[in-house]
Structure formats: C-alpha cells, structure tokens
Amino acid sequence: MSEGFFDDFYDELMASSESIKKKFVGVDLENQKALLKNGLSYMIMLNKGSQMANSKVDKLGVSHSKEKLDIEPWMYDHWKKSLLATIQKHDTKIGPSLLKDWDELLQKGIDRIVEKY
Ligand code: HEM
C-alpha cells in the first residue's frame, strides 16, 4: 500500500468528527500508520479464520475498551466509512461488489472489537 493511503485515511477520519480527532491528540501518527497496517492484517486474517488473528483482535478489543482508550462503538462507523472512502480514492476502478466485500470483512472485525467495549 502506498504511503499516501494512510495519510489520506487519517485526514478523512479526523475530519469526520471532532471527538475522534481529540482521541489522537498527542499520538504519533507516523507510528500509528504502521499500527494500522498491522491492525488491517489482523482483520484480513480474522476473515480467513486464523486463530492468531482472533487473539490479536480480542487484544484490540481490550485496548480500545471503555476502561482504556475508550473508543466508543459509533466511532467505528466513521473508521469504516473513512477507510472505504480512502480505498475508493486510491482504486478508482474498484466496483461495488469488491467494496461490499471490504465492508463485510471490516465489519466482522469491528463487531469482535466492539463486543469488548
Ligand atoms: C477496527 C478498527 C481499528 C483497528 C483495527 C485499530 C488498530 C489499532 C492498533 C493495532 C493500535 C495499536 C495497538 C493498541 O493500542 O492496541 C491502535 C491504537 C489506537 N487506536 Fe485504534 N484501531 C481501530 C479503531 C480505532 C478507532 C475508531 C479509533 C478512534 C479514535 C482508534 C484510536 C486509537 C488510538 C487513540 C490508539 C492509541 C495510540 C497511541 O496511544 O499510541 N482506533 N489501534
């Protein structure tokens, strides 16, 4: 994935909500981009039924829960929308069917994370 992809994703996500933007105050976004790459790999592996991905995604559930990062469930809708918009921006030829596959793949991971909120 190109470097610009992650910049565009975070721009899109931050612009989508003031409270989401606040969550990233003081966060090193360069580092965060690498973490997002890992996070996305877990989501893809989760969809392939990987046991390791289950435990990685469950850990994200714990770190993003109310007691820790406190990422409220509605924020994941913004996260998913921003990611899908960025995918479309960078792959203008992507069709509705592949986009729907991404949507479903991401939603599965999100459901698992939000369960632990
Ligand atoms: C399914 C969606 C998401 C994935 C895959 C994901 C992935 C990750 C990963 C891998 C980390 C680093 C490891 C950790 O702290 O557990 C992280 C940290 C973090 N995430 Fe997420 N995240 C998601 C959704 C969100 C959303 C919606 C927000 C909204 C603001 C958010 C905000 C943060 C913050 C603030 C950190 C901590 C950064 C730091 O202090 O260094 N994440 N995320």
Boltz pocket constraint, residues with backbone or C-beta under 6 A from the ligand:
constraints:
  - pocket:
      binder: B
      contacts: [[A, 19], [A, 20], [A, 23], [A, 24], [A, 27], [A, 28], [A, 32], [A, 35], [A, 36], [A, 38], [A, 39], [A, 40], [A, 43], [A, 59], [A, 60], [A, 63], [A, 64], [A, 69], [A, 71], [A, 72], [A, 75], [A, 76], [A, 79], [A, 106], [A, 109], [A, 110], [A, 113]]
      max_distance: 6.0
